[in-house]
Amino acid sequence: MTLQPLLQASPAIQVHVAAAMLALGLGVLQFFLKRGSGPHRSVGWLWIMAMALVALSSFLIHQIKLVGAWSPIHLLSAAVLVWLWVSIRAARARNYRKHGMIMGSLFCFALIGAGAFTLLPGRLMHGVVFGG
């Protein structure tokens, strides 16, 4: 493992990775916190901010260009921002089942699933984790 590829990356990529790592840690922590408790809400708001930063910072990253400067990952980022908003509204409406389903899905698919693709050979995080 080496941080050299990340340290040489653009600031947008560095912010994106830092926010994703923070969201990953906070997301795991949420599974151990009592739902609806003060700590759950506090960590949840931090997770929402981290995920929003992950999504927003992706719009500054254009390493994969399929349609102009854009790729399907940018569609995922837009969807993440919409689903974060929908989930917040669900929680405020006391629809905790919907809120939990959306947040769990975002954690599994948008964070873990999309993050797994960054470990493919030739991608920056592959170089960080596997050293080449």
N, CA, C and O atoms as a GROMACS GRO file, in nm:
protein
  528
    1MET      N    1   0.085  -0.118   0.000
    1MET     CA    2   0.000   0.000   0.000
    1MET      C    3   0.089   0.124   0.000
    1MET      O    4   0.188   0.132   0.073
    2THR      N    5   0.051   0.220  -0.084
    2THR     CA    6   0.125   0.345  -0.091
    2THR      C    7   0.029   0.460  -0.119
    2THR      O    8  -0.063   0.447  -0.200
    3LEU      N    9   0.050   0.570  -0.052
    3LEU     CA   10  -0.034   0.688  -0.074
    3LEU      C   11   0.019   0.776  -0.186
    3LEU      O   12  -0.044   0.877  -0.220
    4GLN      N   13   0.132   0.740  -0.244
    4GLN     CA   14   0.195   0.825  -0.345
    4GLN      C   15   0.101   0.860  -0.460
    4GLN      O   16   0.094   0.977  -0.497
    5PRO      N   17   0.027   0.764  -0.520
    5PRO     CA   18  -0.063   0.802  -0.630
    5PRO      C   19  -0.169   0.903  -0.586
    5PRO      O   20  -0.204   0.992  -0.662
    6LEU      N   21  -0.218   0.890  -0.465
    6LEU     CA   22  -0.319   0.981  -0.413
    6LEU      C   23  -0.260   1.119  -0.386
    6LEU      O   24  -0.324   1.221  -0.413
    7LEU      N   25  -0.138   1.122  -0.334
    7LEU     CA   26  -0.073   1.251  -0.306
    7LEU      C   27  -0.040   1.326  -0.434
    7LEU      O   28  -0.028   1.449  -0.433
    8GLN      N   29  -0.025   1.254  -0.544
    8GLN     CA   30   0.005   1.317  -0.673
    8GLN      C   31  -0.122   1.350  -0.752
    8GLN      O   32  -0.115   1.411  -0.859
    9ALA      N   33  -0.236   1.310  -0.702
    9ALA     CA   34  -0.364   1.332  -0.771
    9ALA      C   35  -0.410   1.477  -0.753
    9ALA      O   36  -0.356   1.550  -0.670
   10SER      N   37  -0.509   1.515  -0.830
   10SER     CA   38  -0.564   1.650  -0.821
   10SER      C   39  -0.633   1.670  -0.686
   10SER      O   40  -0.673   1.574  -0.621
   11PRO      N   41  -0.645   1.795  -0.643
   11PRO     CA   42  -0.716   1.822  -0.517
   11PRO      C   43  -0.859   1.768  -0.518
   11PRO      O   44  -0.908   1.724  -0.414
   12ALA      N   45  -0.927   1.771  -0.631
   12ALA     CA   46  -1.064   1.719  -0.639
   12ALA      C   47  -1.067   1.570  -0.606
   12ALA      O   48  -1.156   1.524  -0.535
   13ILE      N   49  -0.970   1.496  -0.657
   13ILE     CA   50  -0.964   1.352  -0.628
   13ILE      C   51  -0.929   1.330  -0.482
   13ILE      O   52  -0.984   1.239  -0.419
   14GLN      N   53  -0.839   1.408  -0.428
   14GLN     CA   54  -0.802   1.394  -0.287
   14GLN      C   55  -0.921   1.420  -0.196
   14GLN      O   56  -0.943   1.346  -0.100
   15VAL      N   57  -0.998   1.524  -0.224
   15VAL     CA   58  -1.118   1.554  -0.146
   15VAL      C   59  -1.220   1.442  -0.162
   15VAL      O   60  -1.281   1.399  -0.064
   16HIS      N   61  -1.237   1.396  -0.284
   16HIS     CA   62  -1.332   1.288  -0.313
   16HIS      C   63  -1.298   1.162  -0.232
   16HIS      O   64  -1.386   1.103  -0.170
   17VAL      N   65  -1.172   1.123  -0.233
   17VAL     CA   66  -1.129   1.002  -0.161
   17VAL      C   67  -1.142   1.022  -0.010
   17VAL      O   68  -1.189   0.932   0.060
   18ALA      N   69  -1.101   1.138   0.040
   18ALA     CA   70  -1.111   1.164   0.184
   18ALA      C   71  -1.257   1.160   0.230
   18ALA      O   72  -1.288   1.102   0.334
   19ALA      N   73  -1.346   1.220   0.154
   19ALA     CA   74  -1.488   1.220   0.189
   19ALA      C   75  -1.546   1.078   0.182
   19ALA      O   76  -1.627   1.040   0.266
   20ALA      N   77  -1.503   1.001   0.082
   20ALA     CA   78  -1.551   0.863   0.069
   20ALA      C   79  -1.503   0.778   0.186
   20ALA      O   80  -1.579   0.696   0.239
   21MET      N   81  -1.379   0.795   0.227
   21MET     CA   82  -1.326   0.719   0.340
   21MET      C   83  -1.398   0.757   0.469
   21MET      O   84  -1.429   0.672   0.552
   22LEU      N   85  -1.425   0.886   0.486
   22LEU     CA   86  -1.500   0.932   0.602
   22LEU      C   87  -1.641   0.872   0.600
   22LEU      O   88  -1.689   0.822   0.702
   23ALA      N   89  -1.707   0.876   0.484
   23ALA     CA   90  -1.842   0.820   0.472
   23ALA      C   91  -1.842   0.670   0.500
   23ALA      O   92  -1.935   0.618   0.562
   24LEU      N   93  -1.739   0.601   0.456
   24LEU     CA   94  -1.730   0.458   0.481
   24LEU      C   95  -1.721   0.430   0.631
   24LEU      O   96  -1.793   0.344   0.682
   25GLY      N   97  -1.634   0.500   0.700
   25GLY     CA   98  -1.619   0.481   0.844
   25GLY      C   99  -1.745   0.517   0.921
   25GLY      O  100  -1.788   0.445   1.010
   26LEU      N  101  -1.805   0.630   0.885
   26LEU     CA  102  -1.928   0.673   0.952
   26LEU      C  103  -2.043   0.577   0.923
   26LEU      O  104  -2.125   0.550   1.010
   27GLY      N  105  -2.048   0.527   0.801
   27GLY     CA  106  -2.153   0.432   0.764
   27GLY      C  107  -2.145   0.304   0.843
   27GLY      O  108  -2.246   0.252   0.889
   28VAL      N  109  -2.024   0.253   0.859
   28VAL     CA  110  -2.006   0.132   0.941
   28VAL      C  111  -2.046   0.161   1.085
   28VAL      O  112  -2.114   0.080   1.148
   29LEU      N  113  -2.006   0.276   1.137
   29LEU     CA  114  -2.041   0.314   1.274
   29LEU      C  115  -2.192   0.317   1.293
   29LEU      O  116  -2.242   0.276   1.398
   30GLN      N  117  -2.266   0.365   1.194
   30GLN     CA  118  -2.411   0.374   1.204
   30GLN      C  119  -2.477   0.238   1.232
   30GLN      O  120  -2.580   0.231   1.299
   31PHE      N  121  -2.416   0.131   1.180
   31PHE     CA  122  -2.475  -0.001   1.202
   31PHE      C  123  -2.468  -0.043   1.349
   31PHE      O  124  -2.540  -0.133   1.391
   32PHE      N  125  -2.383   0.022   1.427
   32PHE     CA  126  -2.367  -0.013   1.568
   32PHE      C  127  -2.439   0.083   1.662
   32PHE      O  128  -2.446   0.059   1.783
   33LEU      N  129  -2.491   0.191   1.608
   33LEU     CA  130  -2.561   0.290   1.691
   33LEU      C  131  -2.710   0.259   1.696
   33LEU      O  132  -2.767   0.209   1.599
   34LYS      N  133  -2.772   0.290   1.808
   34LYS     CA  134  -2.915   0.269   1.823
   34LYS      C  135  -2.990   0.366   1.732
   34LYS      O  136  -2.968   0.487   1.736
   35ARG      N  137  -3.077   0.310   1.651
   35ARG     CA  138  -3.154   0.393   1.558
   35ARG      C  139  -3.236   0.497   1.633
   35ARG      O  140  -3.298   0.468   1.735
   36GLY      N  141  -3.234   0.619   1.580
   36GLY     CA  142  -3.313   0.727   1.638
   36GLY      C  143  -3.247   0.797   1.755
   36GLY      O  144  -3.298   0.899   1.802
   37SER      N  145  -3.135   0.745   1.803
   37SER     CA  146  -3.067   0.807   1.917
   37SER      C  147  -2.996   0.935   1.872
   37SER      O  148  -2.980   0.960   1.753
   38GLY      N  149  -2.953   1.014   1.969
   38GLY     CA  150  -2.877   1.135   1.939
   38GLY      C  151  -2.751   1.106   1.858
   38GLY      O  152  -2.725   1.172   1.757
   39PRO      N  153  -2.671   1.008   1.903
   39PRO     CA  154  -2.551   0.975   1.824
   39PRO      C  155  -2.585   0.929   1.681
   39PRO      O  156  -2.512   0.960   1.588
   40HIS      N  157  -2.694   0.854   1.665
   40HIS     CA  158  -2.734   0.810   1.531
   40HIS      C  159  -2.763   0.931   1.442
   40HIS      O  160  -2.722   0.936   1.327
   41ARG      N  161  -2.834   1.026   1.497
   41ARG     CA  162  -2.868   1.146   1.420
   41ARG      C  163  -2.744   1.228   1.388
   41ARG      O  164  -2.726   1.274   1.275
   42SER      N  165  -2.658   1.247   1.487
   42SER     CA  166  -2.536   1.326   1.465
   42SER      C  167  -2.444   1.262   1.361
   42SER      O  168  -2.398   1.328   1.268
   43VAL      N  169  -2.419   1.133   1.378
   43VAL     CA  170  -2.334   1.062   1.282
   43VAL      C  171  -2.402   1.059   1.145
   43VAL      O  172  -2.336   1.068   1.041
   44GLY      N  173  -2.535   1.046   1.145
   44GLY     CA  174  -2.610   1.046   1.020
   44GLY      C  175  -2.594   1.175   0.942
   44GLY      O  176  -2.577   1.172   0.820
   45TRP      N  177  -2.601   1.288   1.012
   45TRP     CA  178  -2.582   1.417   0.944
   45TRP      C  179  -2.440   1.430   0.890
   45TRP      O  180  -2.419   1.482   0.780
   46LEU      N  181  -2.343   1.383   0.966
   46LEU     CA  182  -2.205   1.385   0.916
   46LEU      C  183  -2.191   1.296   0.793
   46LEU      O  184  -2.122   1.331   0.697
   47TRP      N  185  -2.257   1.180   0.795
   47TRP     CA  186  -2.253   1.088   0.682
   47TRP      C  187  -2.317   1.151   0.558
   47TRP      O  188  -2.265   1.140   0.447
   48ILE      N  189  -2.430   1.218   0.578
   48ILE     CA  190  -2.498   1.286   0.467
   48ILE      C  191  -2.406   1.391   0.407
   48ILE      O  192  -2.395   1.402   0.285
   49MET      N  193  -2.340   1.470   0.491
   49MET     CA  194  -2.248   1.572   0.441
   49MET      C  195  -2.131   1.510   0.367
   49MET      O  196  -2.089   1.561   0.263
   50ALA      N  197  -2.078   1.401   0.420
   50ALA     CA  198  -1.965   1.334   0.354
   50ALA      C  199  -2.010   1.277   0.219
   50ALA      O  200  -1.938   1.290   0.120
   51MET      N  201  -2.126   1.214   0.214
   51MET     CA  202  -2.176   1.158   0.088
   51MET      C  203  -2.206   1.268  -0.013
   51MET      O  204  -2.180   1.252  -0.132
   52ALA      N  205  -2.260   1.379   0.033
   52ALA     CA  206  -2.285   1.491  -0.058
   52ALA      C  207  -2.153   1.543  -0.114
   52ALA      O  208  -2.144   1.577  -0.232
   53LEU      N  209  -2.050   1.549  -0.030
   53LEU     CA  210  -1.919   1.594  -0.077
   53LEU      C  211  -1.859   1.494  -0.176
   53LEU      O  212  -1.797   1.534  -0.274
   54VAL      N  213  -1.878   1.365  -0.151
   54VAL     CA  214  -1.832   1.263  -0.246
   54VAL      C  215  -1.900   1.286  -0.381
   54VAL      O  216  -1.834   1.289  -0.485
   55ALA      N  217  -2.032   1.302  -0.379
   55ALA     CA  218  -2.107   1.320  -0.503
   55ALA      C  219  -2.068   1.451  -0.573
   55ALA      O  220  -2.043   1.452  -0.693
   56LEU      N  221  -2.064   1.559  -0.499
   56LEU     CA  222  -2.032   1.689  -0.561
   56LEU      C  223  -1.890   1.694  -0.615
   56LEU      O  224  -1.866   1.748  -0.723
   57SER      N  225  -1.796   1.638  -0.541
   57SER     CA  226  -1.657   1.640  -0.588
   57SER      C  227  -1.638   1.556  -0.713
   57SER      O  228  -1.546   1.581  -0.791
   58SER      N  229  -1.724   1.455  -0.735
   58SER     CA  230  -1.711   1.372  -0.854
   58SER      C  231  -1.735   1.453  -0.981
   58SER      O  232  -1.684   1.417  -1.088
   59PHE      N  233  -1.811   1.560  -0.971
   59PHE     CA  234  -1.836   1.643  -1.089
   59PHE      C  235  -1.712   1.720  -1.134
   59PHE      O  236  -1.710   1.779  -1.242
   60LEU      N  237  -1.609   1.720  -1.051
   60LEU     CA  238  -1.482   1.784  -1.086
   60LEU      C  239  -1.380   1.684  -1.138
   60LEU      O  240  -1.267   1.721  -1.172
   61ILE      N  241  -1.418   1.557  -1.143
   61ILE     CA  242  -1.328   1.450  -1.186
   61ILE      C  243  -1.376   1.399  -1.322
   61ILE      O  244  -1.491   1.360  -1.338
   62HIS      N  245  -1.285   1.400  -1.420
   62HIS     CA  246  -1.324   1.362  -1.556
   62HIS      C  247  -1.222   1.267  -1.617
   62HIS      O  248  -1.179   1.286  -1.731
   63GLN      N  249  -1.182   1.165  -1.542
   63GLN     CA  250  -1.085   1.070  -1.594
   63GLN      C  251  -1.146   0.973  -1.693
   63GLN      O  252  -1.079   0.929  -1.787
   64ILE      N  253  -1.273   0.938  -1.674
   64ILE     CA  254  -1.344   0.850  -1.767
   64ILE      C  255  -1.443   0.939  -1.842
   64ILE      O  256  -1.535   0.995  -1.782
   65LYS      N  257  -1.423   0.951  -1.972
   65LYS     CA  258  -1.509   1.038  -2.053
   65LYS      C  259  -1.582   0.953  -2.157
   65LYS      O  260  -1.521   0.900  -2.249
   66LEU      N  261  -1.713   0.941  -2.140
   66LEU     CA  262  -1.793   0.864  -2.236
   66LEU      C  263  -1.884   0.953  -2.319
   66LEU      O  264  -1.907   0.927  -2.437
   67VAL      N  265  -1.936   1.058  -2.258
   67VAL     CA  266  -2.021   1.154  -2.328
   67VAL      C  267  -1.966   1.293  -2.296
   67VAL      O  268  -1.999   1.352  -2.193
   68GLY      N  269  -1.882   1.344  -2.383
   68GLY     CA  270  -1.813   1.468  -2.354
   68GLY      C  271  -1.720   1.446  -2.236
   68GLY      O  272  -1.637   1.355  -2.239
   69ALA      N  273  -1.732   1.526  -2.134
   69ALA     CA  274  -1.649   1.512  -2.015
   69ALA      C  275  -1.712   1.420  -1.911
   69ALA      O  276  -1.658   1.403  -1.802
   70TRP      N  277  -1.827   1.361  -1.943
   70TRP     CA  278  -1.907   1.291  -1.844
   70TRP      C  279  -1.904   1.139  -1.861
   70TRP      O  280  -1.875   1.087  -1.969
   71SER      N  281  -1.934   1.070  -1.752
   71SER     CA  282  -1.942   0.925  -1.752
   71SER      C  283  -2.065   0.883  -1.672
   71SER      O  284  -2.127   0.967  -1.606
   72PRO      N  285  -2.101   0.755  -1.674
   72PRO     CA  286  -2.217   0.710  -1.596
   72PRO      C  287  -2.202   0.736  -1.446
   72PRO      O  288  -2.303   0.749  -1.376
   73ILE      N  289  -2.081   0.744  -1.397
   73ILE     CA  290  -2.063   0.770  -1.254
   73ILE      C  291  -2.120   0.907  -1.216
   73ILE      O  292  -2.162   0.928  -1.102
   74HIS      N  293  -2.121   1.000  -1.311
   74HIS     CA  294  -2.179   1.132  -1.282
   74HIS      C  295  -2.330   1.123  -1.267
   74HIS      O  296  -2.389   1.200  -1.191
   75LEU      N  297  -2.393   1.030  -1.339
   75LEU     CA  298  -2.536   1.007  -1.319
   75LEU      C  299  -2.561   0.951  -1.179
   75LEU      O  300  -2.657   0.989  -1.112
   76LEU      N  301  -2.474   0.859  -1.136
   76LEU     CA  302  -2.485   0.804  -1.001
   76LEU      C  303  -2.472   0.917  -0.898
   76LEU      O  304  -2.545   0.919  -0.799
   77SER      N  305  -2.379   1.007  -0.920
   77SER     CA  306  -2.360   1.118  -0.826
   77SER      C  307  -2.484   1.206  -0.816
   77SER      O  308  -2.523   1.246  -0.706
   78ALA      N  309  -2.546   1.234  -0.929
   78ALA     CA  310  -2.670   1.313  -0.927
   78ALA      C  311  -2.779   1.236  -0.853
   78ALA      O  312  -2.854   1.295  -0.775
   79ALA      N  313  -2.787   1.105  -0.877
   79ALA     CA  314  -2.888   1.023  -0.808
   79ALA      C  315  -2.863   1.021  -0.658
   79ALA      O  316  -2.957   1.026  -0.579
   80VAL      N  317  -2.737   1.014  -0.618
   80VAL     CA  318  -2.705   1.014  -0.474
   80VAL      C  319  -2.756   1.142  -0.409
   80VAL      O  320  -2.816   1.137  -0.302
   81LEU      N  321  -2.734   1.255  -0.472
   81LEU     CA  322  -2.781   1.382  -0.415
   81LEU      C  323  -2.933   1.384  -0.403
   81LEU      O  324  -2.986   1.431  -0.302
   82VAL      N  325  -3.003   1.333  -0.502
   82VAL     CA  326  -3.150   1.327  -0.497
   82VAL      C  327  -3.194   1.232  -0.386
   82VAL      O  328  -3.283   1.267  -0.307
   83TRP      N  329  -3.135   1.113  -0.378
   83TRP     CA  330  -3.176   1.014  -0.278
   83TRP      C  331  -3.143   1.058  -0.136
   83TRP      O  332  -3.216   1.024  -0.042
   84LEU      N  333  -3.034   1.132  -0.118
   84LEU     CA  334  -3.006   1.187   0.016
   84LEU      C  335  -3.120   1.279   0.058
   84LEU      O  336  -3.168   1.272   0.171
   85TRP      N  337  -3.162   1.365  -0.033
   85TRP     CA  338  -3.271   1.459  -0.004
   85TRP      C  339  -3.401   1.383   0.024
   85TRP      O  340  -3.472   1.416   0.119
   86VAL      N  341  -3.432   1.282  -0.058
   86VAL     CA  342  -3.555   1.203  -0.038
   86VAL      C  343  -3.550   1.132   0.098
   86VAL      O  344  -3.652   1.124   0.167
   87SER      N  345  -3.435   1.082   0.136
   87SER     CA  346  -3.422   1.011   0.263
   87SER      C  347  -3.439   1.105   0.382
   87SER      O  348  -3.501   1.069   0.483
   88ILE      N  349  -3.384   1.224   0.371
   88ILE     CA  350  -3.402   1.323   0.478
   88ILE      C  351  -3.550   1.355   0.493
   88ILE      O  352  -3.602   1.362   0.605
   89ARG      N  353  -3.618   1.375   0.382
   89ARG     CA  354  -3.762   1.404   0.387
   89ARG      C  355  -3.840   1.287   0.447
   89ARG      O  356  -3.935   1.308   0.523
   90ALA      N  357  -3.799   1.166   0.415
   90ALA     CA  358  -3.867   1.048   0.472
   90ALA      C  359  -3.850   1.045   0.623
   90ALA      O  360  -3.946   1.019   0.696
   91ALA      N  361  -3.729   1.071   0.671
   91ALA     CA  362  -3.705   1.071   0.816
   91ALA      C  363  -3.786   1.180   0.885
   91ALA      O  364  -3.843   1.158   0.992
   92ARG      N  365  -3.790   1.297   0.823
   92ARG     CA  366  -3.866   1.408   0.883
   92ARG      C  367  -4.016   1.378   0.885
   92ARG      O  368  -4.089   1.427   0.971
   93ALA      N  369  -4.062   1.298   0.788
   93ALA     CA  370  -4.203   1.257   0.783
   93ALA      C  371  -4.228   1.134   0.870
   93ALA      O  372  -4.338   1.079   0.870
   94ARG      N  373  -4.126   1.092   0.943
   94ARG     CA  374  -4.131   0.975   1.031
   94ARG      C  375  -4.153   0.844   0.955
   94ARG      O  376  -4.205   0.747   1.010
   95ASN      N  377  -4.115   0.843   0.829
   95ASN     CA  378  -4.120   0.720   0.750
   95ASN      C  379  -3.980   0.657   0.761
   95ASN      O  380  -3.900   0.662   0.668
   96TYR      N  381  -3.955   0.598   0.878
   96TYR     CA  382  -3.821   0.548   0.909
   96TYR      C  383  -3.784   0.425   0.827
   96TYR      O  384  -3.667   0.400   0.802
   97ARG      N  385  -3.884   0.350   0.786
   97ARG     CA  386  -3.855   0.232   0.701
   97ARG      C  387  -3.798   0.278   0.567
   97ARG      O  388  -3.695   0.227   0.521
   98LYS      N  389  -3.864   0.375   0.504
   98LYS     CA  390  -3.816   0.429   0.376
   98LYS      C  391  -3.678   0.493   0.394
   98LYS      O  392  -3.589   0.472   0.312
   99HIS      N  393  -3.663   0.571   0.500
   99HIS     CA  394  -3.535   0.636   0.529
   99HIS      C  395  -3.423   0.532   0.541
   99HIS      O  396  -3.316   0.548   0.482
  100GLY      N  397  -3.448   0.428   0.617
  100GLY     CA  398  -3.347   0.324   0.637
  100GLY      C  399  -3.314   0.248   0.510
  100GLY      O  400  -3.198   0.217   0.484
  101MET      N  401  -3.416   0.219   0.430
  101MET     CA  402  -3.394   0.148   0.304
  101MET      C  403  -3.308   0.232   0.209
  101MET      O  404  -3.218   0.179   0.145
  102ILE      N  405  -3.337   0.360   0.200
  102ILE     CA  406  -3.261   0.447   0.110
  102ILE      C  407  -3.118   0.460   0.159
  102ILE      O  408  -3.024   0.445   0.081
  103MET      N  409  -3.101   0.488   0.287
  103MET     CA  410  -2.965   0.508   0.340
  103MET      C  411  -2.884   0.379   0.330
  103MET      O  412  -2.766   0.383   0.294
  104GLY      N  413  -2.945   0.266   0.361
  104GLY     CA  414  -2.875   0.138   0.348
  104GLY      C  415  -2.836   0.109   0.204
  104GLY      O  416  -2.727   0.060   0.177
  105SER      N  417  -2.926   0.140   0.112
  105SER     CA  418  -2.898   0.120  -0.030
  105SER      C  419  -2.786   0.211  -0.077
  105SER      O  420  -2.699   0.169  -0.153
  106LEU      N  421  -2.788   0.336  -0.034
  106LEU     CA  422  -2.680   0.428  -0.071
  106LEU      C  423  -2.546   0.378  -0.019
  106LEU      O  424  -2.445   0.383  -0.090
  107PHE      N  425  -2.545   0.330   0.105
  107PHE     CA  426  -2.421   0.280   0.162
  107PHE      C  427  -2.370   0.161   0.081
  107PHE      O  428  -2.253   0.156   0.044
  108CYS      N  429  -2.459   0.066   0.054
  108CYS     CA  430  -2.417  -0.058  -0.016
  108CYS      C  431  -2.381  -0.035  -0.161
  108CYS      O  432  -2.278  -0.083  -0.208
  109PHE      N  433  -2.464   0.036  -0.233
  109PHE     CA  434  -2.446   0.047  -0.378
  109PHE      C  435  -2.363   0.168  -0.420
  109PHE      O  436  -2.272   0.155  -0.501
  110ALA      N  437  -2.394   0.286  -0.365
  110ALA     CA  438  -2.324   0.406  -0.408
  110ALA      C  439  -2.185   0.417  -0.346
  110ALA      O  440  -2.094   0.470  -0.408
  111LEU      N  441  -2.169   0.367  -0.225
  111LEU     CA  442  -2.039   0.380  -0.159
  111LEU      C  443  -1.956   0.253  -0.176
  111LEU      O  444  -1.845   0.259  -0.229
  112ILE      N  445  -2.007   0.140  -0.132
  112ILE     CA  446  -1.932   0.014  -0.141
  112ILE      C  447  -1.923  -0.032  -0.286
  112ILE      O  448  -1.814  -0.063  -0.335
  113GLY      N  449  -2.036  -0.038  -0.355
  113GLY     CA  450  -2.039  -0.086  -0.493
  113GLY      C  451  -1.955  -0.002  -0.587
  113GLY      O  452  -1.869  -0.053  -0.658
  114ALA      N  453  -1.980   0.128  -0.586
  114ALA     CA  454  -1.902   0.217  -0.674
  114ALA      C  455  -1.756   0.220  -0.630
  114ALA      O  456  -1.665   0.227  -0.714
  115GLY      N  457  -1.733   0.214  -0.501
  115GLY     CA  458  -1.595   0.213  -0.450
  115GLY      C  459  -1.517   0.092  -0.494
  115GLY      O  460  -1.396   0.100  -0.516
  116ALA      N  461  -1.586  -0.021  -0.508
  116ALA     CA  462  -1.518  -0.143  -0.553
  116ALA      C  463  -1.460  -0.126  -0.693
  116ALA      O  464  -1.354  -0.181  -0.724
  117PHE      N  465  -1.528  -0.050  -0.777
  117PHE     CA  466  -1.478  -0.027  -0.913
  117PHE      C  467  -1.348   0.053  -0.914
  117PHE      O  468  -1.272   0.046  -1.010
  118THR      N  469  -1.324   0.130  -0.809
  118THR     CA  470  -1.200   0.208  -0.804
  118THR      C  471  -1.078   0.120  -0.778
  118THR      O  472  -0.964   0.164  -0.791
  119LEU      N  473  -1.103  -0.006  -0.741
  119LEU     CA  474  -0.993  -0.099  -0.714
  119LEU      C  475  -0.952  -0.179  -0.838
  119LEU      O  476  -0.862  -0.263  -0.830
  120LEU      N  477  -1.017  -0.155  -0.951
  120LEU     CA  478  -0.980  -0.225  -1.074
  120LEU      C  479  -0.841  -0.182  -1.122
  120LEU      O  480  -0.802  -0.067  -1.101
  121PRO      N  481  -0.767  -0.272  -1.185
  121PRO     CA  482  -0.635  -0.236  -1.238
  121PRO      C  483  -0.644  -0.114  -1.330
  121PRO      O  484  -0.736  -0.100  -1.410
  122GLY      N  485  -0.546  -0.027  -1.316
  122GLY     CA  486  -0.541   0.096  -1.395
  122GLY      C  487  -0.605   0.215  -1.327
  122GLY      O  488  -0.587   0.329  -1.371
  123ARG      N  489  -0.682   0.191  -1.220
  123ARG     CA  490  -0.746   0.302  -1.147
  123ARG      C  491  -0.656   0.347  -1.034
  123ARG      O  492  -0.573   0.269  -0.984
  124LEU      N  493  -0.671   0.470  -0.993
  124LEU     CA  494  -0.584   0.530  -0.891
  124LEU      C  495  -0.585   0.451  -0.760
  124LEU      O  496  -0.479   0.424  -0.704
  125MET      N  497  -0.703   0.413  -0.712
  125MET     CA  498  -0.710   0.343  -0.584
  125MET      C  499  -0.650   0.203  -0.591
  125MET      O  500  -0.606   0.149  -0.489
  126HIS      N  501  -0.647   0.145  -0.709
  126HIS     CA  502  -0.576   0.017  -0.726
  126HIS      C  503  -0.428   0.038  -0.694
  126HIS      O  504  -0.366  -0.043  -0.626
  127GLY      N  505  -0.373   0.147  -0.745
  127GLY     CA  506  -0.234   0.181  -0.716
  127GLY      C  507  -0.208   0.207  -0.570
  127GLY      O  508  -0.104   0.170  -0.517
  128VAL      N  509  -0.304   0.272  -0.504
  128VAL     CA  510  -0.290   0.303  -0.362
  128VAL      C  511  -0.292   0.173  -0.279
  128VAL      O  512  -0.204   0.150  -0.196
  129VAL      N  513  -0.393   0.091  -0.303
  129VAL     CA  514  -0.413  -0.029  -0.221
  129VAL      C  515  -0.313  -0.140  -0.255
  129VAL      O  516  -0.259  -0.205  -0.166
  130PHE      N  517  -0.290  -0.161  -0.384
  130PHE     CA  518  -0.207  -0.273  -0.426
  130PHE      C  519  -0.066  -0.232  -0.468
  130PHE      O  520   0.015  -0.317  -0.506
  131GLY      N  521  -0.037  -0.102  -0.461
  131GLY     CA  522   0.098  -0.055  -0.489
  131GLY      C  523   0.138  -0.059  -0.635
  131GLY      O  524   0.258  -0.062  -0.664
  132GLY      N  525   0.048  -0.059  -0.726
  132GLY     CA  526   0.088  -0.059  -0.865
  132GLY      C  527  -0.029  -0.060  -0.950
  132GLY      O  528  -0.016  -0.060  -1.073
   0.00000   0.00000   0.00000
